[in-house]
Each structure stands twice: as structure tokens, then as C-alpha cells.
Amino acid sequence: MGILKSLTVASLVCFVPLFANISDDIKSSISKSKDPFLKAEYSSNLYEPIWINSSGLTDLGKELIEQINKDKTVASDLPFYKLYRSVKRDLAKKKYSASLDIKITKLYKAYMNYLIKGGINWKAFDAHIASLRKKYDYKVGWERVAPSYSAKKILDRAKLNGSFDDIFTRVEPKRFKYKKLKNYLIKYINISKNGGWKTLKSNATLRVGSESASIPIIRKRLKLVGDLNGCSASMDSTIYDSCMAKAVKRFRLRHGLKASSVIDRATRAEFKKPISYYIKKMRLNLDRIKWIKRDEARVRIELNIPAFRLYLYDGKDLVTTMRVITGKPDHPTPVFSDIMTTIVVNPYWRIPESIVKNEMIKHLIKNPHYYDRQHKYLYDGWGPSANRVDPASVNWRKYKDNKKHIPYHFMQSPGSRNALGKIKFLFPNKYSVYIHDTPGKRRFFSDVRAFSHGCMRIQKPRELLEALALYNSNVKVDAIMKRLGGDKNKQIPLRRRIPVDITYLTSFVDDYGNLHFRRDIYGYDRAQLKSYNSGYNIGKINSKKSSKNSAKKSKTKNLKKDTKKAKSSKKDKEVNSKPQKKRNIIKKAKKAEVKKVLVNKSKAAKKKSDYEVIEIGY
């Protein structure tokens, strides 16, 4: 017993100086640090190590490293990955020191910020939004709600409890199918680790029955992403068969293209993108979800701008969904959340001054009564007591091409020609946008439906009205339907107000578990990735080597251009006779005529072939 006691005392004597030194080393290092997080954590811990002890990692340290190890989204393209590998090496070598403990604290902070906030540099993006607002003189916006968790609070609590408990799971959003999108990200990371896929090089348009050496490349890609199932043909077959056609149609729909089996230019563009493009796109959209409000109402409307879709949910059940027309790139629909309060039957359209100046004034100068036939009348105010004004009494030229305020307002009366259609759904907001009907239904059959001035036109307003009536006993559908036949305006307040989330997700999972990708119609992906804190970039990776190569290519391209220009000017000097000039003029006229015919033909074909509405998950 005495021997055992003396051995224990000896052990303590050995370790006390070691950990006394670690504390001193931590204090010395932290005093030089400019990181307030490190200073706060170690000063509150009396400069004692947080993650290591005499035998290696503490319980907290083990939990953290185990969590990062099992998180399959942690890949080598993350900025803290090098730090993570460095920590792993030190642990393998059992280098338990002050620098290792500080390194693990830095790793914890980086990993928790990755989990909670993601990598979008919102300050830089806000500056981008401000520049758009100035450029378009329009209310552009992207509102967000900061996550309620913080790396510091979580660590402080974990130190008190001696465990992280289930916090790593709890900090993740539960909305917008975050977990399912994350699982797809893991799937694509695994595909990438196994070599990814070959990108398509061919520019040929392929249809069922076509034979091409690029068919196996497409077939393998479709198989990897889960679109090709139950087909008996060999993966190396060069024949485009009917089973593969179904997979192509599914692939196109998941990428926001028309339901067609033709591998055309738009489909080829997707097949030419590397797997890294999709991984970065999914990461970016996961990070966007982190900044959408976490509270989820049971009955709610979600509208995704790049998907051009509205969804009405009751809990997890999808009540109804419909196509949407959103704002043009120079009139982007804002990203925000609000509460729907009112249904307006037979609405008036109060035409914004920006539309009057940018689109109407040129017609008013030529003919002041140009808009009378569209029931767009001029008033001296917005209210019910506003007086009609004769547009011919206004000198419209003085408001053209300047910032001078027009002291009159155009308003379109209710009716079949009204731009808002027959029903409007109001959720008062600073952007003056809302959801409404439209008389122009044809545009709902376009792939990209960005045509409005910021408001959201919906394909099935009556269906949305009926769905809202399920939760509002004062909304009498039959009475409203009768009223729609006339032009009498009526406002119906909703007893149960409906939360509305207008989002911008270019990668998402639908209600049937299918992964989707959409075009970046407003350039927000590009803007957010440009200054992404987590260091991702869609497209080429900038390096000294690649920039040298691009500079070299650019130089060669410019040299070729200059040579071509020189040859062209020489030829022009040589061929300067009058008959030659005449022949050139005739040749140009013939070319222009042929081009005109081709354009008209393609327009007619496009008009004729409205695609069949087949959609995954809708």
C-alpha cells in the first residue's frame, strides 16, 4: 500500500510541472493573440487547457474530434480542413502541448461557425444588393434571420456540463428539407472521392435512336445521380434507347428544363458541368437555409424564386403547388418573409412611377390617351377621393430622362385586362410586392419565368383562394366566384393570417425526395460565392498557374484577333471597286432575308410546341 501511494505521489509530481508549463505557455500565446474568442475562452478557463489532459484528449476533445470525423460533409475544400489534418497529426504523434490545445480551440470555432452560419459573406453581399438598388432604382432586397446559436455560448455551456450533448444536431435547421439536401451533398462528395464523372465533350443533339460515342458517358452520369433505373441495356451501349430517354426527361426536369428526351444545348450544358459545380451549389444553398427564420408555422406559403414555384403547406403535407412568374433580372423579386393578411377581389393596379417613366412615358408623349383602351387612367392621388386628370393636360416631355417626380398617378381599373388579373393576395411590405393573378397565362409554360416587375404572378389563383378558404371561414368561395364575373372591388381580411417565405434556392429537395438544381437568374450565386468566407468558387480555381495560362491564352487570342483584323483591312483595301461593293450589298441583303425567314420559322415552331406538363414531385 505504501509503495502504491508513493508511486501515485511521484506521478503527480511528474505531471504538475508539465501542466503548469502548459498553462503558462497558453497564457503567453493568448496574450499575443488578437482573436477575442481565444482570449475570452482561455481567460474564463484560467488559462488551463480545454481539450487535452495528461492522458490525451478530454471528454470534450474526444466529442469534438469524433463529431468532425463522422461529419461526411467535411471535405478537403473547406478552409479549416488543413487545420483539422494538422490537429490529427499532432494527436497521432501524442504532441500534447499548449499550441495543440489552442489549435483545437481554433478548429472548434471554425467548425461551429461552419455548422451554424455557413460561409456566405453577408456584409459583402449586402454591398452588392445596395449597388443593384442604386443601379435599377428599385427596391431590391434579401432579408435574413441570424441563427440564435453561437460558438462561444455552446462552448461555455459544454465546459460547465462536461459534454456537448446533442448540440451538433440541434444547431442544424429543420426547415426546407435541410437534412435531405445535406444527404445529397454527402452522396455527391462520395461520388467525387470515387473519381466523379466524365464531362460531356460532344456538341451533337441526340434523340431516341441516335448512336454516339458520348451515350455511355451520359448513361453512366444518369446512373450515378439516380436518374437511370431498371434499364437492361449495357452501360457501354452507344445506342440511345427508350429506357434512357425516361432518365434524360427526369434529369431535365430536375434541372428546371422542359419535359423532353432530346439532349439539346441546355441538357448538354448540364452534362458538361463537373461534379464540383454541384457540390459547391449544394453547400451554398445549405448555408442560405441557415439564415432563413427557423420557426415554422403549421400553415404557411413558401415561394422559391429560381424554381418559379409556390407551395402551400399544412404541417408536412403539401396542400397545393403552382407555377409562378417572378421579377425580371433588372426588377428582382425580393427575398424576405412576411404575413399574408388580405385577399383582394377585382383589384385596382396602382402603377409604380418607375414603370410610368421607363415604359409608359414614350407612348404618352406621342399619344396622351394611349392607355385609355387598357383602362389605365390618370389621377391626382391614390385615395378614393382622388380626381381623374386628363393626360393631355400634362407636359410628359419634361419628365422624360430625368429624376423629376411625377405628381400624378396612373391606376388601372378592375376588369379582364387588369395586369393583376381578378385576385390579389396581400402581405403588406416595404417592397410593395404581392402575389396575384394575371391575364397572360401563356408565359407559365416557359422554363425561365422571370418576366414581372417584382411581384409574383401565380398560375392557379382560384386554387390558392380555395385552399386559403379551408383555414378562413369568412372566405366564401362561391360568393367570390360570382363576384369575379364583374368588376366590383372587394377586400376580404384573413382571420387566420398566413406566413409567407420568399426564398432564393438554386438547389433544393422536393416533397418527393428528388434533388433539384436551378439557374442563378439574378446572379446571386455568383455574387455570394465571389466572397465566400469558406473559400468555394463555382467555376475555375484561381491560381498563379491558371492565371498565367489564361493570360497566355488571352494574349494568343488577341494576337489572332489582331492578325485577322489586319488581313480583313488589307482585303478591304484591295477590293475597293464599285461592282464589288454592289455585289457585297446584294450578298448582305440576301443573308439578312434568309436570317429573317429562319428566325420567323423558329419562332413559329417554338409557339407551336408548348411542352407537355410533366413534373417530378408536383
Secondary structure, DSSP 8 states (H G I E B T S, - for coil): -HHHHHHHHHHHHHHHHHHHHHHHHHHHHHHH---HHHHHHHHHTTT--SSEETTEE-HHHHHHHHHHHH-TT--TTSTTHHHHHHHHHHHHTT--SHHHHHHHHHHHHHHHHHHHT-S--HHHHHHHHHHHHHHHTS---B-----S--HHHHHHHHHHHTS-TTHHHHTS--STTHHHHHHHHHHHHHHHHTT----------B-TT-B-TTHHHHHHHHHHTT---S--S-TT--B--HHHHHHHHHHHHHTT--S---B-HHHHHHHTS-HHHHHHHHHHHHHHHTTS-S---SEEEEEETTTTEEEEEETTEEEEEEEEEEE-TTS---BEEEEEEEEEES--EE--HHHIIIIIHHHHHH-TTTTGGGTEEEES-SSTT--EE-GGGS-GGGGTTS----S-EEEE-SSTT-TTTTEEEE---TT---EE--S--GGGGSSS-EEESSSEEES-HHHHHHHHHTT-TT--HHHHHHHHTS---EEEEEEEEEEEEEE--SEEE-TTS-EEE---TTSHHHHHHHT-TT---SS----HHHHHHHHHHHHHHHHHHHHHHHHHHHHHHH---HHHHHHHHHHHHHHHHHHHHHHHHHHHHHHH-------TT-
